[in-house]
Amino acid sequence: MSLKETITQLVEKHLPDESHFVVEVSIVTSGAKKHIKVLIDGDQGVSISTCALVSRALGNQLEEGSFIEEAYVLEVSSPGLDFPLSNLRQYKKNIGRNLKVLLKDGQEVEGKLLSVSEESILLLTKKKEKGKKAVEVETSIVFDQINKTIVLVSFK
C-alpha cells in the first residue's frame, strides 16, 4: 500500500462521523521535506476544530507508526471555495448553488445545480436566443464530459 493510501485510511479512521469524508490527500516533496496536505469535508461542512482534531490524531499516528522517516509538514483543512468539486458527495452538498462547469471540449456552462445522479448533474441555465429574452432551461451534463466544476460565490 502506498503512503497516500495509508494516510487516507488513517484519516478516515479519525473523522468524527459518517457525514465527514476525505476529499483529497496529496504528498509533495520539496527539498528534504514532505508536505502532506489532507482535505476533508462534511455533508454540512467542516469546522476548524474538526480539522485540528484530525490533524492531531493523524500526526500522532504517523509518528507512532514511523510511516515517514524524514521531516514532513502536515496540513489538514477543508477545500476552499475555489477548489474544484471532485466527488459525488461534494456535488450533492452543493445542490441549489450556482456552478461554473468547464467541459472537456472547452465549453463553459453556468447554472444552478438542481440535482445529481451517479452519472450526471442537472443545471438550470439561461439560454439566450437572438432578439428574445433569456429563457431558463434544464441542462444535463454527464460526469465524463466535465473537466472541472467550481462553486460560484454570490455576494448579493
N, C-alpha and C positions, 0 to 999 in steps of 0.2 A: 504494500500500500504506500502511495506517495505521501509526502509530508502534507500536501494540500488536503488530501482525503482524510488523513489522520486529524488534522486541525478541524476540518469540517465536522467530523464525528464528535470530537471533543466539545465543540461549540454547541452542537445540537443537544448534548447531554446537560449543558448548563443554561439552556434557555428556560425562562420561568414557567412556560406552559405551551400548550399546543397552538395558541394564537400567534406565537412568535416563530420566525423562520430565518434561515440563513439565505442571504441574497447572493453573496459572493465572498470567496476567500482568495486573496492574491498574495503571492510571495515574490518580492523583488529583491535581488541582491545588488547593493551599491557599495563598492569598496569592500571592506571587511564585514559589513553588517548586512543582515537580512532585515527587510521591512515587511512585516506581516500585517496585512490590512484585512479586517473582517467586517463585513457589512451585514447587519441584522435588521429585520423589520418585523412588524406585527400587523395583524389584521386591523387593529385600531391604532396603529402607530407604535413607536417605541420611545421610551423615556431615557433620559441621560442616566438615571440611576440603574436602569436595566443594562445599559451598555457598560457601566462601571462594574456592576456585579459580574457580568460575563467576562469582562477583561481580567478582573482579579482572579476568578476561578480558572480561566484558561491559562493565564500567566503562571499560576501556582502549579497547574498540572503539567505544563510544558517544562517547568524547572524540575519538578519531582521525577518526571519520566525521562529526563535527559533526551528529549526529542531533537533538540537543536544544540549542537556543541559550541558554535561560535556566538558572538554577540548579536542581539537582534532587538528590533523595536516592534512593539505590539500596539496596534491601533484597532479599537473596536468602536464602530459608530453606525449610524443609520445612513442610508443613501440620501444624499441631498436632493432637493427638488430638480436639479439639473441632471441627476443620474438617470440614465435610460431605464425604463421598465424592462425587466429581464425574465420574469416568470409569471405564470398564470395567477398566482395569489396577488401579485402586485397589480395586475390589470383589474382583478375583481375588486380590490380595495379602492380603486380609483373610478368606479362606476359613478357617473354623474358629473365628472370633472372634464374639462376641456383638454384634449391631447393634440400634439403635433406628431404625425406618423410619417416617417421618411421611408419610402418604399425602395426596394432593391433596384427598380428601374429608374430611380432618380426623382420620381414624383413626390410631392409633399401634400399630405391631406390633414386638414384641421377640422376638429369637430368634437361634440360632446359624446363621451362614451356611454352608450345605452346598455350594452350587455356584452358578456364574454362567454364563449364556449370553449371546448377543448381545441377546436380547430381555427377559430376566428374571433374577431371583435366586430361589434356593430356600432357605427358612429352616426350621429345626426350632424350632417354637413350642410352648408349653404351652397346652392348651385345657382350661378348667375347665367341667364340667357340674355342675348343681345336685346337691348331696349326694354327688357322686362325687369320687374322686381325680383330680388333673390328669393329662391324657394328652398325650404328645408327638405332634404331627402335623407333617407337612411342608406348608409354605405357600409357594406360588409367587406372586411379585409381579412384574408387568410393569413395566419401567422407566417407561413412560408414566404409571403411577399414582403414582410416587414424587415427593414434593416435596423431601424431604431425608433423608439417611441419615448417622448418626454411629456410630462405633465405641464400644461401652460398655467402660469400663475396669474390670477386676476386680482387687481387691487381696487376694483370698483366698490 
